[in-house]
Every structure is written in structure tokens, then in C-alpha cells.
Amino acid sequence: MSELRGACIIGQSGGPTSVINASAQGAIQAALKADCITRVLGAAHGIKGVLEDKLYDMGQESPEELELLQNTPSSALGSCRYKLADPDQDDTDYQRILEIFQKYDVRYFFYNGGNDSMDTCNKISKYMQKVGYECRIMGIPKTIDNDLNGTDHCPGFASAAKYIATSCMEVWHDAHVYDTGMVTVIEIMGRHAGWLAGSAALATWAGFGPDLVYLPEVDFDMEKFIADVQAIYDKTGKCMVAVSEGIHYADGSFVSEAKTSATDGFGHAQLGGLATMLAEVIKQKTGAKVRGIELSLLQRCGAHLASHTDIEEAKMAGRVAVEAAVAGNTDKMVAFQCTRDGGKYECKTVLEPLDIVANFEKKVPREWINAEGNGVEQAFIDYVLPLIQGEPERPKEHALPRFAKLNKVLTTDL
Amino acid sequence: MSELRGACIIGQSGGPTSVINASAQGAIQAALKADCITRVLGAAHGIKGVLEDKLYDMGQESPEELELLQNTPSSALGSCRYKLADPDQDDTDYQRILEIFQKYDVRYFFYNGGNDSMDTCNKISKYMQKVGYECRIMGIPKTIDNDLNGTDHCPGFASAAKYIATSCMEVWHDAHVYDTGMVTVIEIMGRHAGWLAGSAALATWAGFGPDLVYLPEVDFDMEKFIADVQAIYDKTGKCMVAVSEGIHYADGSFVSEAKTSATDGFGHAQLGGLATMLAEVIKQKTGAKVRGIELSLLQRCGAHLASHTDIEEAKMAGRVAVEAAVAGNTDKMVAFQCTRDGGKYECKTVLEPLDIVANFEKKVPREWINAEGNGVEQAFIDYVLPLIQGEPERPKEHALPRFAKLNKVLTTDL
């Protein structure tokens, strides 16, 4: 493969995570080092920054601040939820992307995101091939939901899982402090896949966690739920429940649907308020004191509880994307292949074709969920546990996090 | 003062904190060491454990597990919210307490709690004096609300403040990730005093935090609130707000009280708390995308973000209570006297009479809140900042917290 010289663009897309900036750091640092990459550009708010010619010159950042990205939550370059049209229907956006690529001689495009972002990568790549513009396009996986196809797990998932498990262990203690009855319902992110909700069971495995865990992989039955809670409450006077925001009835309708009044940019229903609603149902049925807790944004930006393993893997994914592209690869997503034989965890990267990754949602296997559909099996714990290991260095100032402060110099301002 | 030999009871009361167990540890370890204390008993669920003769023999615990108490959130012995009657009206409970004290030859009583618990201490002490039963009674302060009179601050407050500030810094990043408008409202505990809500301003001071902070010390005005948010939103497209759960209108009625009558756009009764309600108000007025986040129990049990200073001071308060009682003191609460001269923080303990502590609520001074009533002044930051310093050791197993596991052997089972 002949050397391809030119600029690169790195973009972040979709919902942020605690470690998406670690991937950005890995990619930016590798790109700054690569001889054939002449300029490293960061897209402001993902593909929207490309369309709007809002590109940061990453060469203007200090190495020290770039190094802090690995501990800084959320998307430092800004994110977006922008869905490109089908190019056969409307190629306006693609023409504009080509124009910008030509303007800056962009020959490398790295896009860090989930399902929709891999779809974006895939479409851009196909278009560039069609019009004969040479450009190498790589996807870097990211999603707390852990639902990307073709990879053992996704960067971002483990840190959210660790946040959820730790918080559940702490809330368990608080919820058991009085000798009066108490039912606690914790609502966890994950629209279609129960990886995050299932991770609450790590707390139970560690000694203090939810009695019941409901994942969206199993149809929700309100009567069964009430009976499950009642049985535990009657026995112990307490019950702690973890539910995925995406639990739904057999007909597919979300349990939280009554609360749905908005949709996000991709047309997904915006969920929330489920914990309070379920707690209220239990209160009416049992008379128990109840509390609904929504982990909300906290679970996806809780960098102070990030997994060191997750941070290192996120950086690796970013670095490998750049190195693989420089070596001649394109149209691929960096994926993880892991072994957990005998408790020994190893993770290596492989490259997966973008089109097998995009637009599939990987769910928790049914056999990793218990028969009752209200908890997970040991196989689930064995899968997640290695991913949350390790405590990162956490740079602090005055006992508060010292997050990266980027200059964000726009190319148009230079 | 002559030596007083006998057993001691240690009890935990009121809402738990991240470090109330550190105070229990300090007291238990000091009591186990004291020659004149013949037996160390832990009351199950505070004063209720005394009334019900449910007392744990703390001598049955392993020193290693007791040592882990300092990192274990919530009240390991169990807590209660039990208010003793006025003994002049009804002394049934007091007679029962005396009976239990006599049964176990209890000569020391240590009670760890907030305003109501200091009141409990005070009443028991007065009663024991009246009936001529020699017993030394000491209060150990505790409350995330930080509203106890007679002490610079309360153990538990600083760790909650650190949790709130760190979480606000992280949520700020998440809430600024898209280039679309967004208003975020974070609801923080503190019914009558704004110490915790004000601590959200530490995040702003550190570079990433709420634009507006509303404390219950200032009457809330909905029109002013909307105008405050609108002004910032119009300028930046974003606004982050921190509110105390206890904000109230000029007539004293809680803003959160109106929530039950609010409905969402579809006419459904709105579930959820104050943050959701205020976010909804802003959405209707500005059309902005909004999110309400309630820190709920998380803020008071977030031991993984505890302040080392707080833990050490909490242990000290417990230890000093025992040592002071052994030395002959009674009817006192251990309080902190602190200096912050020239940025150098020092904290020493003093003993305050129980009756000047009980039943007063210490509020944030008006001059520490800005003139607009929507933020805090530097004096507030200077007060809180030293308290959140220091990172404790956090014992872990499998990257999850290793919390204390007590045997909790009841005396009646021995």
C-alpha cells in the first residue's frame, strides 16, 4: 500500500462517555506523530463541524492538556446527533463533505461513536469511493450502551458499569439504614440492550446490591414485577430494584412511555421518570416507603469512577485506528477481541468491516439472564468484571478534578 | 473527677452520611481501649435499639472490619428518626432507657446525629440527672446539611459537598456537548440550609459548574428565576442551574410542593421532583431542551468521593467524645473550631453544651450569598474548600469498594 499524505479529521459523535476523550487523545497523539499526516483537525460537534467548516487545529494544543483528555469526561470537541441522508436520495451533505476534504486535503477521517456514527462512516466512505476521492475512513467504537456488533465490548461501557455498580453498593447501604420498610428503584440507561442495567448486579455479587434487575431483553410484565418485589419485601422489609430505562411490555411499548414527550435528534423516544413511576406503583400496592433514583447523565460522565482498563483500551482504540489507516486500511472499525480463560483477561484489537458493525444492536444473550428474567447469571458477571478493573491516576487541583482545557483554535481563525 | 466504670452505648441517628461510620469507628476504637469502659455496645437503629434491647457487642467485631468502617457509607449500626417525648408529659421511654442502662451498667452514652439527635441526648441527660443515675452523655455531630449550631462545620457535610461539586463538574461537560440549546437543573439536598446547594458553586469556581445557584436562605421568585435562566440561555445557548430542594416562596411554601399539580404536555400528572418541575417550566418558557437531575441519596452515600479531611475529622469527633467523657465531661457535643488564616486550615475540637446546640438550624450567612440571590460569594468558597481536601485510601476488592462487614452480635444472643 502506497503512502497517503494529507490531513486528518477526528470527530466525536453521539452520547458522550467518560472515556470518549481518551480515544480522541489516542487518535490525536498518534496522528500528530504520523509523518504522512500533515495536519490534525478536530471536528467541532462531529460531522456538523465538517459540514460547517468548523475545524480545530489540534497542533495548537499543548501536549499537557491533550494528556489530560484521558481523564476528562464527555466529548471535548463537541458531539452531535446528526443523521446523514441516504446519498442516493440526497447527496448535498456528501458534496459538502467532499468540498471540505478537498479544501484541507483531508485523506484520513476518524469517527468515534456508536451505531449511528458507524453508519455515518460507512456512508461517507462509500460516497468517497464512488466519486473517486482517495480517503481512508476508520470508525472508533464508543457507547456506554455496549451494543455495537463485532466487538467484545465498547469503550465507555466499563466505566459506566463501574459507576453503576459502585453507586448501587452505596445506595444499598443508605436504603437499609432504617428498620422501617423501604423499596428503592434505580433507573439505568440502555434503551435496547441491558448491559448497563445488568451491571448493577456486580454490586449484588460484591455483597450489597439490587435484589432484582430487569433488562430490556426480557419482556416486562407489571404483575410479575409487583409479585417479585412483594415477595422480597414481605420477607426482608426491604427491596432494591434496578431497571433499564428501556424495559417494555410484550407488545414492544416502553413501560416509561407515559412520560415520553420528546425525541432526540435520531428520532428515538426520550425516556426518563421510570424509576419514580415504578416506585409509585409499588407504593400503591404494598404501602411501602419508596424511592426512585435515576442515575441520569451522572452514569455516563462519572469520570472519577472510570475504569483504568477502559481508559487504556479507549486510548488504544484511537491509536490503532490511526496506525491502521496509515498502514493502508480503510472502511473498518477498530474492535476488541478478548479472552477471559481461567480468569486471565486479555484484549487485542482487530479491524471489522464497517458494514457489519453499523445498524445492528448487540443484546445481552438470553442465557446470561436468569430464567425468571429478574437478574443475571454468573456468565454476565464474568464478562463484565475484567473490564472495570484498575484505578486510573486522577489529576486534581484543590481536591477537584483537573479536566483538560483545550484552546480549540478554528482553522478559519488562523 | 473520679473514674466512672461501666459499659458504653454508641448510637447512630438521623439521615446517614458518607462518614458517620468513621465517627462510630473513632468512638468504638477509643472505647475499646479505655480501661474504665467495661463493655462497648452498639445500639441497633439508634435510640430504638436501646428501647428494644437490641444492642450489639462491639467486642465481637474483628479489628480489621472496624477499620473499614471509615470508608463505609451510611450507618453500619442502623439509624432511626425517633423523637423522644417531652419527659414532663410522658416519661415511658426514659424509664425504659434507664432500665436498659441499669441492666448493662451503662455509664457512657454516645449519640451521633444532627439537631434532633442532640435534642435526644439532651433530654436523656436531663432525665438521668433528675433520677440520680450517674451517666456521661456526649453528642457527636453529623449531618450533610451542615446546619448544627456551635460548630464550624459538621462531619458528613464536606464529603457530600465534594460529591456535589465533582458531579456538577462532570455533568457540566455532558450538558455542553451538543451545539443545540440545553438547560440543566440539578436538585440538591438541604431543606432549610443552603450549605450543600452552595457547594455546587465549587464546580463553577473550578471552571465548570452551574451558572446559577439557588439557596433556601433567599426567598425564591419564579419570575426572577425564569429571567435569570433566560438571560444566560439567550447569551450562551446553555444554562446550568443548581437548586436546593428547600427553596421556597416568600410566603414560606416550598416550590416543590406545587409539583403534584403540574402536568406534562400530554396532561399526565408529572412524576419526579423539583428539578424536573423547574426544567419543565423553563422548557415551556424558552423552548429549550431541558434535563432535571436529582442527586438524591447518591450525594449522601457517595463514600467513593469522600474527603480525607472529613473522614479524619469524623473519626476525631468520635474519639474525642469518648476521651472527654472518660475524663469526666458530660452533656456536651464535640464541636469544631477552625481557622483558615491566609489559606492555612486548622481544626481543633471543643466541647459545646448540648442545649446550645440542639434545635437551632445554622444557615448560610446572607452576605455569603450574592446580592441577586442566585450564587455565592468567595467567602463561601473559602469556607468550604479546605473541608473537601485530601483523598482517602479506598480499600477495594475486584475494583469495587470493600465495605465493612460487621458480625452484629446481639447481647441477647450471647
Interface residues (C-beta under 8 A of the other chain):
Chain A: P16 A44 H45 K48 T72 P73 S74 S75 G78 S79 C80 R81 K162 A165 T166 S167 M169 E170 V171 H173 D174 A175 H176 V177 Y178 D179 T184 L202 A203 A206 G207 F208 A258 K259 S261 A262 G265 G273 T276 M277 E280 R291 I293 E294 S296 L297 L298 R300 C301 G302 A303 H304 L305 S307 L385 I388 Q389 G390 E391 K396 E397 H398 A399 L400 P401 F403 K405
Chain B: P16 A44 H45 K48 T72 P73 S74 S75 G78 S79 C80 R81 K162 A165 T166 S167 M169 E170 V171 H173 D174 A175 H176 V177 Y178 D179 T180 T184 L202 A203 A206 G207 F208 D264 G265 F266 H268 L271 G272 T276 K289 R291 I293 E294 L295 S296 L297 L298 R300 C301 G302 A303 H304 L305 S307 L385 I388 Q389 G390 E391 K396 E397 H398 A399 L400 P401 F403 K405
